[in-house]
């Protein structure tokens, strides 16, 4: 006699296969296989939830709705990616958009180097905005869980744009505590049972915020536009909706089966007052990275606002946003106390990406600068070396030649384990700059800093840039490196003199 709990299923099988005796004979085996598969799936799900609470990059199938309003406050969120310099560039663009649309900017963390990658805009091959947002969400929760979280404004000081232009900021952790209705610090608990439920809520919450469940009136407007279809502009007459000068060529269209058309869209007209986006509590972009390409911009073309003097002033201000005082002070201290003399800074990017194929050209610029200093200056020449090439691998390189000639050259290197770096990281962790820019009478849920004590953040790169800004004998940087561009900007604005 068959078990009652399977009567309906068995009846369907019998009706479907009534003319086939052999199929009916296989029925018990099939049911046992299905039951075994179900038990295996449930066991796997339980194990994966307890051991890997947030390892998936796929959103939940049926996410819960999360939409917490905050006394009429409206927010802007975006998905940073790639290295720190690219993330800083996106942060500057986000400040401008937040000001144009009168929204509070959700300040992201500094992501691990290339933990999230966009792809190639010129080749029309990038992650979709929702995929990018969810990847950033997942990595951000990992940073909180691992106690390695460092806000962008823990490193970069935006206080001038707050005081002079009224730009509003909220830390991502504070925002998530509002949006998800939970204390984000709880992710640092070690209780696997609690973590499983907590990460499930966070995954669903992040899925909604990323736009996987679609836009919701008065709650979320998640943009699907990216660099394949759109170049954002502001206040340029006749450009709203016009075709951009850069389009995919015919060969690329055929090879990749591309049907994209790039248009120039005014960010205020498209997303400001009177638009569907303007009603939403949260406006979510994907990437905000851009760069010049073939006479156009890849995604964001707001470099001037002749019709808006206040915005033009902000555009000029965000071109250079300084490091926080702790980092600048550490750079000055190393320059004065450790180097203790006029010095040259050499920023040599030799291993990452395209730069590993141009090591000779990178060293050539340094050689030429050194030869000039040898003829016109006193010896030894002090050189601060900032490079991704480990000292153990200097053998056979120009750096080894310099290091061996100690009568002519005195090389200085800052290491991650140096006392100055550790001390500065400890100061940054204690300063809590990221939490200082949100002043709202309504307090977030929890936020009792349960993740203390924090692991000290990796800040070597930022202190190195600060040291290079103090190099009185000059600076030699790697051509095409965004790090070199950042140092040049610091030197131009006299960061070491402030």
Buried (B, 14 or more C-beta within 10 A) or exposed (E): EEEEEBEEBBEEBEEEBEEEEEBBEEBEEEBEEEEEEEEEEEEEEEEEBEEEBBEEEEBBEEBBEBBBEBEEBBBBBBBBBBBBBBBBBBBBBBBBBBBBBBBBBBBBBBBBEEBBEBBEBEEBEBBBBBBBBBBBBBBBBBBBBEBBBBBBBBBBBBBBBBEEBEBBBBBBBBBBBBBBBBBBBBBBBEEEEEBBEBBBBBBBBBBBBBBBBEBBEEBBBBBEBBBBBBBBBBBBEEBBEEEBEBBBEEEBBEEEEBEBEBBBBBBBBBBBEEBEBBBBBBBBBBBBBBBEEEEBBBBBBBBBBEEBEEBBBBBEBBEEBBBBEBBBBBBBBBBEEBBEBBBBBBBBBBEBEEBEEBBEEBBEBBEEBBEEBEEEEEEBBBBBBBBBBEBEEBEEBBBEEBBEBEEEBBBBBBEEEBEBBEBBBBBBBEBEBBBBBBEBEEEBBEBEEEBEEBEBBBBBBBBBBBBBBBBEBBBBBBEEBBBBEBBBBBBEBEBBEE
